[in-house]
C-alpha cells in the first residue's frame, strides 16, 4: 500500500539485544500507519547504533523522515541510554542531529510493543481467550524474546497512555516441584531468579540446562532456536518438556500481571519466540496456570488474551510514539 500524499514520514526502530529493526512509517495514529523499507540488522555487524541507523537510511533511496522513535531494550531515562543486553548507547538529541531529524524520542521497547498492539491488523492476531474486555481498564502487553518485556496501555480520552515497566525483572514464583528444582538450580548460578531468567531465549537455555543437571544428563549446548525446533519436532522430548514448562510459567506470569495491574482490558502476548511455538503454547498448561488463582479465577477467566503473530507491533508503536513525541 502506498502512503497517502502528504502523509508524514517517521523513522521507526526496534532495538533489541541481538537485532535492530528499522522501517519508514507513513500515516498517523488516527488513520493508521503503513511500513516500508523494513530492515533487520544484527547488532554485532555495527560498532554503534548511529552506524546502523545511517546504513538503514542509505538503503531507503533518499526518502527522508522528519521525526523518529527508537524503542530500546532498556530502561529509558533522560540523557544517554545503554541497552540492557548489548553494548550500544543512545543519546537521542545527538543522534537526531547526525541523522538530520527534527526530533528523535527514545522509549522502552515494550512501551512501543504496547502502543503498537492495538494497531496490528486483525490477521496478525490470534485469539487465545476471547473473554470480555472492560473498556475502561488497562491492557497488558508482555512477551519473551532476548529478555522479558512488559508494557501497559491505560485508556485516556481519544486514545491510550503508554506505561513502560521493568516487570520482567520481578521475582520468579515457582508452583510445582519441578519448577522449584529449576529455580534452585538457576539461583545457585545467579542468586536472584527473575521471571526473565525463565521466560526469554536465555530462559529456555536455563531451563534446559537445569533439567539436564537434575536428571543427570550431559547438557548438549543447545541454543534457544534448537530447543524450540526440537520441541516442535517431538513434543515428548526433553526439549518438548522444556517448552511446556516455559509455557506453563508464562501462563502463571500472565495471570500475575493481570491481577497486579488490573488489566481487565486484555493481555497481548508478543515477542519472537511465541509465534514459532504456537501449537505447543495452545496445547500447554498456559491457560490453566493463567486462570488458576483461587478467588480471582473468574476475574482472570474473563480477560481476553491475544497472541501477536507478526513482528510489526513494535515498529507500528514506535511510529505512533514518534507522532505523539513519546506520549
ABEGO torsion letter per residue (X at the ends): XBBBBGBBBBBBBBBBAABBBBBBBBEBAAAEBBBBGBBBBBAAABABAAAAAAAAAAAAGGBBBABBBBBBBBBBBBEBBBBAABABBBBAAAAAAAAGBABBBBBBAAAAAAAAAAABBAAABBBABAEBBBAABBBBBBEBBABBBBBBBBBBBGEBBBBBBAAAABBBBBABAAAAAAAAAAAAAAGBBBAAAABBAAAAAAAAAAAAAAAGBBBAGBBAAAAAAAAAABAABAAAAAAAAAAAAAAAAAAAAAAAAGBAAEBBBBEAAAAAAAAAAAABAAAAAAABBEAAAAAAAABBBBBBABAAAAAAAAAAAAAAGGX
